[in-house]
Every structure is written in structure tokens, then in C-alpha cells.
Amino acid sequence: MNAITQEPLADVRNIHVDPSLPRDERIKEYLRQIKNPYCFKCGKFTVHARYTPDGPSLEECLKQVLM
């Protein structure tokens, strides 16, 4: 596992983006607040996302979780 910065991780539950903003601005605002979209908190859990070229797609992973 790669080292994670010692800076406090953003909690995704505290991210608020104005839905009336244009799509590109919403993305920029989300990234500004989350700081690192690959490593963040969700309550007491730390989320560390990693992807591999030959791994399942995000859609496939979500289907496994939701079904």
C-alpha cells in the first residue's frame, strides 16, 4: 500500500456542491473540497481507491455492491 499523506483526510459526508453550477464547475468544486479523490474518509472509514488496467470497471464493482 502506498503511503498516505499525514494531512487530515476530507470526509465525503461534509462535501457540498451547488447543483446549479455547470458540470465542469461542480467537478472542480468537488475536487477542491475532497483534496484527494483516491483517499478520503466516510465517517469512521477510510476509503483508498486503486485501479489496475486489467481490473474490473467501476460499473462492475458497483453492480457487485448493489446486487
N, C-alpha and C positions, 0 to 999 in steps of 0.2 A: 504494500500500500504506500502511496506517495505521502510525503509529509504534508500536513495541513497547517496553514498559517495559524499563528497564535492569536491573531486578531479575532475578537468575538464574532461568531457567525450570525448572520441575519436569520431571524425566524420568519419563515414564509407566511405565518399567520398574521404578521404585522405589516405585510406588503399591501399597499393600497394604491391602485392605479385608476385614474379617471377614465371611465369607459367612453367618454365623449371625445377623447383625444384621437387623432388619426392613428392607425395601426402602428406605423413606424415610431411614433412618439410614445405609444403605450409600451412597446418593446424596450425602447431606450429607458423609460422611467422604471420599468420592472428591473432591468439590469442595473440601473443606478442604485436601487434600493437593496436588491439581493446581493450585490457585490460579486458573488461567485455562484453562478447558476449550477455548478457541479458539486458544490459543498455548502450546505446550509442546514438550519435547524427547522424542525417542525415539532414544536413543543419540546418534550424531553428527548426526542430522537434526532440524531444527526444523519443527514442524507448525503451520501457521497456517490455521485453518479459517475460511472465509467462506461465507455463504449469500446467495442472492438470491431474491426472491419468485418469479421465473419460471425459476429454475434447476432442475436435476434433484434429486430427493429423495435422502436419504441411502441409502435402499434401492437406488435405481437406480445410484448411484455405487459401492456395494459390489458389486453384481452385475457391473459393468464390471471391477472389480479382481479378483474371484474367478473369473470365467469366461473 
